[in-house]
């Protein structure tokens, strides 16, 4: 009996294991990639980059709605000239109630004005 069990055990173990495998398929023929023509990039034309930021004079003129060359505190606020609004009293040394481009230039020449970008 032991002999029969041993023979059957070795017989079962000795059988090749047949797992499910994918059927052999001939490899697909992949065409060779086509050689692309070299891409020629034309040299960039000289592009003039214009600054979107306006100069102080342009912003002053835009804020000066009365076009008299004088900028009041209300006009400076409406024109969003924040630095001018903040230092309006220091720029308006004559206490006239308005400032001119010359007043701003004189303020910029002072020590305090050199540290402030208007």
C-alpha positions in Angstrom: 0.0 0.0 0.0 2.8 2.3 0.8 4.4 1.5 -2.4 1.2 2.4 -4.4 0.9 5.7 -2.6 4.6 6.5 -3.3 4.2 5.6 -7.0 1.1 7.7 -7.4 2.6 10.7 -5.5 5.7 10.6 -7.7 3.6 10.2 -10.8 1.4 13.2 -10.0 4.5 15.3 -9.1 6.3 14.1 -12.2 3.7 15.2 -14.7 4.4 18.4 -16.5 2.2 21.3 -15.4 0.3 22.8 -18.3 -0.7 26.3 -17.4 -2.8 28.4 -19.7 -0.4 30.3 -22.0 -1.1 32.8 -24.7 -1.2 31.2 -28.1 1.9 31.9 -30.1 1.2 34.7 -32.5 3.6 35.9 -35.1 4.9 39.3 -34.1 3.3 42.2 -35.9 5.3 43.9 -38.5 5.9 47.5 -37.3 6.9 49.8 -40.1 10.1 51.7 -39.6 9.5 55.3 -38.5 9.7 57.8 -41.4 12.6 60.2 -41.2 11.1 63.6 -40.8 12.6 66.5 -42.6 14.6 68.8 -40.3 12.6 71.6 -38.9 14.1 75.0 -39.9 13.2 77.8 -37.5 13.5 81.2 -39.1 15.6 83.6 -37.0 13.4 85.7 -34.8 12.7 89.2 -36.1 13.8 92.0 -33.9 10.9 92.5 -31.6 10.4 95.9 -30.0 9.2 95.3 -26.5 7.2 98.3 -25.3 6.8 98.9 -21.7 3.2 98.9 -20.6 4.1 101.1 -17.7 3.5 104.7 -18.3 6.0 107.4 -17.3 5.2 109.7 -14.5 4.6 112.6 -16.9 2.1 110.5 -18.8 0.3 109.5 -15.6 0.4 113.1 -14.4 -1.2 114.3 -17.7 -3.8 111.6 -17.6 -4.8 112.5 -14.0 -4.9 116.2 -14.9 -8.4 116.3 -16.2 -8.6 120.1 -16.3 -5.5 120.1 -18.6 -4.1 123.2 -16.9 -0.8 121.7 -15.8 -1.9 121.7 -12.2 -2.9 118.6 -10.2 -5.2 118.9 -7.3 -5.3 116.3 -4.5 -8.7 115.1 -5.8 -7.3 114.6 -9.3 -4.3 112.7 -7.9 -6.6 110.4 -6.0 -8.8 109.9 -9.0 -5.7 109.2 -11.2 -4.4 106.7 -8.6 -1.1 108.4 -8.1 -0.7 106.9 -4.6 2.8 108.3 -3.9 1.7 111.8 -4.9 -1.4 111.5 -2.7 0.7 110.3 0.2 3.3 113.1 -0.1 1.0 115.8 -1.5 1.5 118.1 1.5 5.3 117.8 1.2 5.3 118.4 -2.5 3.0 121.4 -2.3 5.5 123.6 -0.4 3.6 126.8 -1.2 0.3 125.4 0.1 -1.5 126.4 -3.1 -3.8 123.3 -3.1 -2.3 122.0 -6.3 1.1 120.8 -7.6 2.8 121.0 -10.9 5.4 118.8 -12.6 8.0 121.3 -11.5 6.9 120.9 -7.9 7.3 117.2 -8.2 10.8 117.6 -9.8 11.8 119.9 -6.9 10.5 117.4 -4.4 12.5 114.6 -6.0 15.7 116.6 -5.7 15.3 116.8 -1.9 16.8 114.2 0.3 13.3 112.8 1.2 12.2 112.8 -2.4 15.2 110.8 -3.5 14.1 107.8 -1.4 10.6 107.9 -2.8 9.6 106.6 -6.3 6.8 108.7 -7.7 
